[in-house]
Amino acid sequence: MPKNKKSEGKKKCERCGSRGAVFQRYGLNLCRRCFREMAPKMDFDKHE
């Protein structure tokens, strides 16, 4: 039995391949780090 059985079903980031904190909303499939890098290019604005 694999040790990381829980992570087998998790989605991967399409950009870097990591499995942690992946945003699936709106079909992004990006991890938190990649989203913060790509957000300005995708016209996402930061609300204050």
RAKAQUI-V208053 format. One record per helix or strand of 2 or more residues. SS is the DSSP state (A for helix, B for strand). FROM is the first residue (numbers start at 0). TO is the last residue. If there is no record, write none. Layout:
{{SS:FROM:TO} {SS:FROM:TO}}
This chain:
{{A:4:7} {B:21:22} {A:24:26} {B:29:30} {A:31:37}}
